[in-house]
Amino acid sequence: MALVERPNLPESHPDRFLSCKEAMKDRFNELVEAKQPMTDLHAEAIAAGWNENEAREGILGLLEARVAMEKEMDLEEAQRTKARDENNH
């Protein structure tokens, strides 16, 4: 099981939000693949030392990135299917 990494930047640092997302990324992917609730990730991030807002915004950012990736994959699959259909006619 991947662990959420502890913060390594002060709360005032401009890259702290990105650092939080990076700290949660591996655990987020595990939970998505296992179809587990993100409430587990939120609790783990808080326990690791991230504040409520960082944990919530980090999860939201990871979810948005995941949705964008899945949309891109769906679009690519649709394009491949269309190309195959056109080649078969």
N, C-alpha and C positions, 0 to 999 in steps of 0.2 A: 504494500500500500504506500502510495506517495504521500508525503506530508506537506502541509502548507509551511513554507519557510517563514522565519521570523523577519520582521522589518530590519533593513540594514541602512536605512536613510532616516534622517530626522523628519518629523512631521511637516516641517516647513519647506522641505526640499521639493522643487518643482517636478521631479521625476518619481515622487513617491507613489502616485497613482499607478504609473506604469510598472513600478517595482512590485506593487501589490498584485496586479494582474499576473505578472510573471511568477510570483511566489505561489499563486493558486493554480496555475495552468495545468500542471501534471495531475493534481488531485481532481480538478474540474473534469479533465478528459476521462479519468477513471470512473467518476460518478456518472458522466453522460453515457459511457459505454455500458455500465452496469444498470442504467436506468434508475439511479438512486436520486433522492431529492437533494436539491441545492441547499436546503436548510442545514444539512450536514456540513457542507463546505463553509457556509456562513459561520457556524459555530466553531469550526476548526480554525478559521481565519482569526476570529476574535481570540480564541485560546492561544494562537501563535503571537498575538500582540498587535494585530491590526485593529483600527477602531471600526465602529459600526458602519460609518459612511464609506470608508475605504473598502470594507468587505462587501457591502451592498453594491457599490459602484463597480468594484472589480468583477463581481459575478455578472453584473449587467453587461459590462464590456466584453467579457468572455462569451456570454450568450449571444451578443450581437455579432461577434466575430464568427462564432459557430454557425449561426443562421446564414450569414453572408457566404461562408464557405460551402454550405449545403446548397444554397441557391445557385452558386457557380457550378457545382458538380451536376446539379439537375439540368442546368442550361447546356453544359457540355454533353451530357447524355442525350438530351433532346436533339442537339445538332448532329451527333453521331447517328442517331436513329433516322433523322431526316435524310442524311447523306446515304445511309444504307438503302432506305426506301427509294431514293432517286436512282441509285445504281441498279436496283432490281427491276426497274421499269424501262 
